[in-house]
Amino acid sequence: MTVQPIQSNSESNSSFKTVVGYTAVGTILGYGAKYLVPATRQEFEESGIKETAKYLEAQQIKKFKTDIINDMKQSKTRTLAQDTFVKLFDNKKGVNYANFNKALNELGGAKSEAGSEFLDLISRVNRFAKNKSAVYTEMYINSYLKKIRPTVPFLVGGGIIGMLSGMFHNILKSGQTLDT
């Protein structure tokens, strides 16, 4: 039977050093978690992101619609659907549902070729705006919403987890074996 000597708290084998190192690593990981943890429902509600997303989508629709209308105006040949689209949306008053239905019926309804092209133009504008709005909303979440989160809870949480990991490491490391 051999007995192993108890390890001393020498400079190279310090338990305190291990705990401090693990705590520092845990704190750094806690700071990283501030940006990696997804935003909660409460953060979304408090930030007003829904209103911001609606505003961004409306602005994108307006911009893309204006771009399409300008492109169509410069075109020498326009289809009936494109002409109707320009006439309907190139005004400062806006479009109400009655005008939209009237224009669609003048084109022969949704099942006609001109009507389906007209609806396709509108859906392209809406798809583009929704996609752009989603990109801007994601940028808003990642750049603004996560930056305004309080940092201290993430640092403290990461530090505590790191400290406990260091203590657990020391407990497992200090286990001695007796050979018989």
C-alpha positions, 0 to 999 in steps of 0.5 A: 500500500502506498500513500500519496503525500498531501499536495501543498498550496504551492505557487504552481498548485494554488486553489485560490488561483484556479478559482480566480482564473475560472471567475475571470473566464466566467465574467468574460463569458457573462459579458459575451452572453449579454449579446448572445442571449436572445431578447426577451418578450419584455425587452421587445415590449419595453423597447417599442420595436413593434412601432419601429418595425411598422414605421420602417415597413411603411417607409420601405413600401413608400421608397420601393413604390416610388422607385418602381413608379419612377422606373415605370415612368421612364419606360417607353412601353408599359403594360396596362397593369403597370400603367394602372399601378402608376396612376393609382399609386402616383398621387399624394393622397394615398390609395383607399380600398375602393379605388384599389378594387375599382382599378382591379375591376377595370383590369378585368379582375384578379383572374385576368392577365393584367389583374394578376400582373397588377396584384403581382406588382403590389405583392412585390412591393409588400414582400420587399418592404417586409424583407427590408423591415425584417433586416432593419429590425434585426439590426435594431435588436442586435445593435441597440436593444442588446446594448442597452441591457444592463451589463452587471447581471451578466457579469455577476452571473458569469462570475458566480458560475465561473467561481463555482466551476473553479471550486468544483475543479479544485474539489475534483482535483484534490481527491487522493487515491490510495493504492493497495 
